[in-house]
């Protein structure tokens, strides 16, 4: 009799077990699908004809950037807010994870108030110092208006330092910033244009310098070996930010 009861109950037990198994498998499949969606490749920008507007600002364009690199970019771009006092040297060091060592001013540093060596970070290349606007830099300069001061920080973001090629168009879409020519050459008649947010704009500056919304960049270029005409924009080689204020 007991054996019969076990036989009668067996299908019910099996049914419950199968139902529970199916439920667990369904949850596992849903979890796997969610992980697959999270790991799906981020849609990259598809180049368009010159002058075509870039996509609207989209912070998700940076989802494929290395996390440590993205954090550095975010810290750099938010270092000097529009309102409020600028950070102190110690605050800049802490925020950016860098070391700033004050250097004595030279005879030609007539516009400088203080200058520093940047160290303690991978985003530097000391050999670029002789090229002026390409290497890392932190300085405090005097502005033209009375008591006006400017803090200026530049870090090197090219592939040897970052291990990553930062596409200038991705940076533009990430920030939503427009850009003008940052070429300050005294010779050659630098080209000027209204603030632009279009495909092709990072091939317009002869010196590959561009000024965005409260930051500026230097972009690598590929050039025709004969004519030296710019053929295309490369990785972002350096990023600069600045904060202007009145000295107290």
Residue pairs with C-beta under 8 A, 6 or more apart in sequence:
41 64
42 60
42 61
42 63
42 64
44 64
44 170
45 54
45 55
45 61
45 167
45 169
45 170
45 173
47 169
47 199
48 199
49 199
49 200
50 198
50 199
50 200
50 203
51 198
51 199
51 200
52 198
52 199
52 200
53 197
53 198
53 199
54 169
54 172
54 173
54 197
54 198
54 199
55 173
56 173
56 176
57 173
57 174
57 175
57 176
58 173
58 174
59 174
61 170
61 173
61 174
62 70
62 73
62 170
62 174
65 73
65 164
65 166
66 162
66 163
66 164
69 157
69 162
69 163
69 164
69 166
72 96
72 97
72 123
72 155
73 157
73 166
73 171
73 239
75 95
75 96
75 97
76 96
76 153
76 155
76 215
76 239
76 241
77 175
77 214
77 215
77 241
79 87
79 92
79 95
79 96
79 153
79 241
79 243
80 86
80 87
80 151
80 214
80 241
80 242
80 243
82 214
85 245
86 151
86 243
86 245
87 95
87 151
87 243
89 100
89 116
92 98
92 100
92 138
92 151
92 153
93 99
93 100
96 121
96 153
96 155
97 120
97 121
98 118
98 119
98 120
98 121
98 138
98 155
99 118
99 119
99 120
99 121
100 116
100 117
100 118
100 138
101 116
101 117
101 119
102 114
102 115
102 116
103 115
103 116
103 117
105 112
105 114
105 115
109 115
111 141
111 142
112 139
112 140
112 141
112 142
113 139
113 140
113 141
113 142
113 149
114 139
114 140
115 137
115 138
115 139
115 140
116 138
116 139
118 124
118 136
118 137
118 138
118 153
118 155
121 155
122 161
122 162
123 136
123 155
123 156
123 157
123 161
123 162
124 135
124 136
124 155
124 156
124 161
125 134
125 135
125 136
125 156
125 158
125 160
125 161
126 135
126 136
127 135
128 134
128 135
128 136
128 156
129 135
133 154
133 209
133 218
133 238
134 156
134 218
134 237
134 238
135 154
135 156
135 238
136 154
136 155
136 156
136 238
137 152
137 153
137 154
137 240
138 151
138 152
138 153
138 154
139 151
139 152
140 149
140 150
140 151
140 152
141 149
141 150
141 152
142 148
142 149
142 150
143 149
143 150
143 244
147 246
147 247
148 244
148 245
148 246
148 247
149 244
149 245
149 246
149 247
150 242
150 243
150 244
150 245
151 242
151 243
151 245
152 240
152 241
152 242
153 240
153 241
153 242
154 238
154 239
154 240
154 241
155 238
155 239
156 237
156 238
157 166
157 235
157 236
157 237
157 238
157 239
158 220
158 235
158 236
158 237
158 238
159 165
159 235
165 234
165 235
166 235
166 236
167 235
167 236
168 202
168 210
168 217
168 219
168 233
168 235
168 236
169 199
169 202
169 233
171 217
171 236
172 179
172 197
172 212
175 212
175 213
175 215
176 197
176 213
177 197
177 212
177 213
177 215
178 195
178 196
178 197
178 212
178 213
179 195
179 196
179 197
179 201
179 202
179 210
179 211
179 212
180 192
180 193
180 194
180 195
180 196
180 210
180 211
181 190
181 191
181 192
181 193
181 204
181 205
181 209
181 210
181 211
182 205
182 207
182 209
182 210
182 211
182 216
182 217
183 190
183 191
183 205
183 206
183 207
183 209
184 190
184 209
185 206
185 207
188 206
190 205
190 206
190 207
191 204
191 205
191 206
193 201
193 204
196 204
201 210
202 208
202 210
202 219
202 233
203 221
203 230
203 231
203 232
203 233
204 230
205 219
206 230
208 218
208 219
208 220
208 221
208 230
208 233
208 237
209 216
209 217
209 218
209 219
210 216
210 217
210 218
210 219
214 241
214 242
215 239
215 240
215 241
215 242
216 239
216 240
217 236
217 237
217 238
217 239
217 240
218 236
218 237
218 238
219 233
219 234
219 235
219 236
219 237
220 233
220 234
220 235
220 236
220 237
221 230
221 231
221 232
221 233
221 234
222 230
222 231
222 232
222 234
223 229
223 230
223 231
224 231
